Amino acid sequence: MGLLLGLAAYNGVLLDLHFPEALYKGLLGWPAASAQDLREIDPALAKGLQQLLDYTGGDEEAVFCRSFEVRARGGRHALRSTTKNAA
């Protein structure tokens, strides 16, 4: 994709492409993407994550049938999502 865009720019060809605002923020070095940016890119994913954040019933893993894992340098660490660490 980058090669195609680079060739178009080099040859002076104007492409009618529409990118999400989050891409422009990253290119300009603005602060990291927000939940609103995610809503633009993938509305279904944003809605599901918001439901997970809003859930107050406990045991998110059983209710949402999801478990979370974080990979860090040196190995894997299980991460249990709770309302305490959601924000």
C-alpha positions, 0 to 999 in steps of 0.5 A, a space after each residue: 500500500 505504501 509503495 502504491 501511495 509513494 508512486 502516486 505521489 512521485 508521479 503527481 497522481 491524485 488518488 481519491 482515498 479516504 483514511 480514518 482520522 486516526 491515521 492522520 493523527 498518527 502521521 502528525 504525531 498527535 496523541 494516541 487514538 481514542 475510543 471515538 477513532 475506534 468507532 470510526 474504524 470498526 463500530 462493532 468492535 467499539 460497541 462490544 468493548 464499550 459494553 464490556 467496560 459498562 458491564 457491572 455484573 462481575 465475572 466478565 470472562 464467563 458472561 462475555 466468553 472472553 479471556 485476555 492475555 498480555 504478551 510482554 517481553 520475556 513471556 506471557 502473563 494472564 490478565 483478568 479483566 475487571 471493572 477495577 482495571 477497565 478504565 
